[in-house]
Each structure stands twice: as C-alpha cells, then as structure tokens.
Amino acid sequence: MTAGSERKVFWVMLLTGGFMLAEVAGGIVSGSLALLADAGHMLTDFAALALAWFAFRLGRRPADPQRSYGYHRFQVVAAYTNGISLFAIALWIVVEAVGRVFDPVEVMGPQMLVIATLGLLVNVLAFWILSRGGQGNLNVRGAAVHVLGDLLGSVGAIAAALVILWTGWMPIDPILSVVVALLILRSAWRITKEAGHILLEGTPPGIDAVAVAAALREVSGVLDVHHVHVWSLNTERPLLTLHAVVGDGIDRDGVLRDVNRTLAERFGIGHATVQLERSGCDHADQEHP
C-alpha cells in the first residue's frame, strides 16, 4: 500500500505544480482573486505534496540505534504540517477577500472561466488518483484534502466567472473565495486533529483499551491484565504494551502465543510488547484496564 500511495502522491504533485504556473498567469491576466487564491493554494499544495512524497521516501529507511521504530512517524508530521498550512492559506484568502469587497477590482470573466475550467479538470483527475484506495493513510488523506481544496477553489472560480459574465457583479469573486476558505478550514481541522492525536500517542480509532484487556482476560491461563497502553506510529501501525498475570504452572510460551494471536486477529495489532507476571505478585500500583 505504501508504494502505491507514494506513486499517487508523486503524479498528483506533478499535475499540481504544472497547472499552478498556468493558473498564476491566468489570475494575473484576468485580475481574479479567486484564481490567484486558488493558484496560491496550489503552490502550497505542491509543497505539501512534495513533503508527503518525501515522507513516504523517508519512511522506507530502516530503523537505526537512534530511531528504533524507523521513520514511519514522519508521515504523520507531514500530514500535521499540511493541515496547519491549510489554516494559513484560508486566512490569507479571507483577508484578501475582505480587501476586495471594500476596494473592488475589475475581473475579466472569459479568461477567468477558461482557466478555472481547466483547473477543475486537473483537480478532478488528481483527486481521483488519490481517492483510489489508500484512504487509511493519513499522509494520502492530507494530500487529498489539499487537492479537494483546489477543486473547490476551481468550482468557486467558475461560479464567480459565470456570475460576472451574466450580471457584471464583481463582489461575487471575493465572496465565493471566502466560502471556499471556510470549506478548506473544515477539512484542515479534521486532518490536523487526527495527526495531532497520533503525535500525542492517542489510542488509535477503533481500538478500545478496556475491550482489549477484557478480551485477553478470556485467554486460557491469563488471570488479569493491566498497564495496557495503545498508540500508533501512523494510521496503519498500531502498537501496544501490557502486563499479563499468568497462573502458576501455566505454559507461559503458549499464553504469550495466544495473547499475540488474539491481539492480531481481533484488534489488528501486530506489534505488541507483553510482560508476563506470576500470580501473587504485588500489583498495588497497577493501572487498569
């Protein structure tokens, strides 16, 4: 999945960077803030996609003594950075739009419509590439949100161009730019929140530590489970540590094998550190679940 996601991000990066130059020229010629805002967004998208692509490349590097888990977490850092950049983009669009409302600028509707339509086609293709599988990868989803923001920007620019052509009402350009900015903010919040949750060692979605402990207490030979901690390197690599109390005379290797199998089959956790303890030990400071 990682190799396929990396290829998707690479091709979308090239598409975005190539059309960004055409959109900058079109925005300057037509005088459209909607086009220039979308071009500015595409510029940061190009940087964000390049960061996402680099994160995939770096993530393939093996673990070393300084980074025992390797570089997988860098994908989450890239997604978080992309989310933060979207907030900055949206703020810039709003500030520029407010300025345009009080100081209107003449917009050339026909040129704006042509460039925005071409941009929409490019963004639809890019979003289609990213949405074909890989939705579970936060890095890909962060890149997709950037592209979706571009797509919405193109739709807004087309709508503004049509209104200007039909009515000559120029304020529609900054107004629709603000609408697009608000839509971008909504998606940016979700990506940033999820990436921040991972960076803060939050429990992965769909995994309940209480349910994990309860399931493991059903394993033959396990008397109790405590100190359960679940986190993840990225959206695809959950990790777990726990202490399991085992009865006297029990096959400890068999218990460990059954515990790991339960974690893998029921919760999708393939990397677990399990400390086995004898019954009767002092667990006064133990944490539940």
FENFEN-V317479 format. One record per residue. RES is the residue in three letters. OMEGA is omega as a letter, one per 40 degrees, with the letter a starting at -180 (none if undefined). BURIAL is I if it has 9 or more other ideal C-beta (glycine too) atoms within 8 Angstrom, else O. Layout:
res: {RES:RES}
omega: {OMEGA:OMEGA}
burial: {BURIAL:BURIAL}
//
This chain:
res: {MET:THR:ALA:GLY:SER:GLU:ARG:LYS:VAL:PHE:TRP:VAL:MET:LEU:LEU:THR:GLY:GLY:PHE:MET:LEU:ALA:GLU:VAL:ALA:GLY:GLY:ILE:VAL:SER:GLY:SER:LEU:ALA:LEU:LEU:ALA:ASP:ALA:GLY:HIS:MET:LEU:THR:ASP:PHE:ALA:ALA:LEU:ALA:LEU:ALA:TRP:PHE:ALA:PHE:ARG:LEU:GLY:ARG:ARG:PRO:ALA:ASP:PRO:GLN:ARG:SER:TYR:GLY:TYR:HIS:ARG:PHE:GLN:VAL:VAL:ALA:ALA:TYR:THR:ASN:GLY:ILE:SER:LEU:PHE:ALA:ILE:ALA:LEU:TRP:ILE:VAL:VAL:GLU:ALA:VAL:GLY:ARG:VAL:PHE:ASP:PRO:VAL:GLU:VAL:MET:GLY:PRO:GLN:MET:LEU:VAL:ILE:ALA:THR:LEU:GLY:LEU:LEU:VAL:ASN:VAL:LEU:ALA:PHE:TRP:ILE:LEU:SER:ARG:GLY:GLY:GLN:GLY:ASN:LEU:ASN:VAL:ARG:GLY:ALA:ALA:VAL:HIS:VAL:LEU:GLY:ASP:LEU:LEU:GLY:SER:VAL:GLY:ALA:ILE:ALA:ALA:ALA:LEU:VAL:ILE:LEU:TRP:THR:GLY:TRP:MET:PRO:ILE:ASP:PRO:ILE:LEU:SER:VAL:VAL:VAL:ALA:LEU:LEU:ILE:LEU:ARG:SER:ALA:TRP:ARG:ILE:THR:LYS:GLU:ALA:GLY:HIS:ILE:LEU:LEU:GLU:GLY:THR:PRO:PRO:GLY:ILE:ASP:ALA:VAL:ALA:VAL:ALA:ALA:ALA:LEU:ARG:GLU:VAL:SER:GLY:VAL:LEU:ASP:VAL:HIS:HIS:VAL:HIS:VAL:TRP:SER:LEU:ASN:THR:GLU:ARG:PRO:LEU:LEU:THR:LEU:HIS:ALA:VAL:VAL:GLY:ASP:GLY:ILE:ASP:ARG:ASP:GLY:VAL:LEU:ARG:ASP:VAL:ASN:ARG:THR:LEU:ALA:GLU:ARG:PHE:GLY:ILE:GLY:HIS:ALA:THR:VAL:GLN:LEU:GLU:ARG:SER:GLY:CYS:ASP:HIS:ALA:ASP:GLN:GLU:HIS:PRO}
omega: {a:a:i:i:i:i:i:a:a:a:i:i:i:i:a:a:a:a:i:a:i:a:i:i:i:i:i:a:a:a:a:i:a:i:i:i:i:i:i:i:i:i:i:i:i:i:a:i:i:i:i:i:i:i:i:i:a:a:i:a:a:i:i:a:i:a:a:i:a:a:a:a:a:i:i:i:i:i:i:i:i:i:i:a:i:i:i:i:a:i:i:i:a:a:i:a:i:i:i:i:a:i:a:i:i:a:i:a:a:i:i:a:a:a:a:i:i:i:i:i:i:a:i:i:a:a:i:i:a:a:i:a:i:a:i:a:a:i:i:a:i:i:a:i:i:a:i:i:i:a:i:i:i:i:i:i:i:i:i:i:i:i:i:i:a:a:a:a:a:a:i:a:i:a:i:i:i:i:i:i:i:i:i:a:a:i:a:a:a:a:a:a:a:i:i:i:i:a:i:i:i:i:a:i:i:i:a:a:i:i:i:i:i:i:a:i:i:i:a:i:a:a:a:i:i:a:i:i:a:i:a:i:i:a:a:a:i:a:a:i:i:i:i:i:a:i:i:i:a:i:a:i:i:i:a:i:a:i:a:i:i:i:a:a:a:a:i:a:a:i:a:i:a:i:i:a:i:i:a:i:a:i:a:a:a:i:i:f:none}
burial: {I:I:O:I:I:I:O:I:I:I:I:I:I:O:I:I:I:O:I:I:O:I:I:I:O:I:I:O:O:I:I:I:I:I:I:I:I:I:I:I:I:I:I:I:I:I:I:I:I:I:I:I:I:I:I:I:O:I:I:O:O:O:O:O:O:O:O:O:O:I:I:I:I:I:I:I:I:I:I:I:I:I:I:I:I:I:I:I:I:I:I:I:I:I:O:I:I:I:O:I:I:O:O:O:O:O:I:I:I:O:I:I:I:I:I:I:I:I:I:I:O:I:I:I:I:I:I:O:I:I:O:O:O:I:O:O:I:I:I:I:I:I:I:I:I:I:I:I:I:I:I:I:I:I:I:I:I:I:I:I:I:I:I:I:O:O:O:O:O:I:I:I:I:I:I:I:I:I:I:I:I:I:I:I:I:O:I:I:I:I:I:I:O:I:I:I:O:I:I:O:O:O:O:I:O:O:I:O:I:O:O:I:I:I:I:I:I:O:I:O:I:I:O:O:I:I:I:I:O:I:I:I:O:I:I:O:I:I:I:I:I:I:I:I:I:I:O:O:O:I:O:O:O:I:I:I:O:I:I:I:O:I:I:I:O:O:I:O:I:O:O:I:O:I:I:I:I:O:I:O:O:O:I:O:O:O:O:O:I}
//
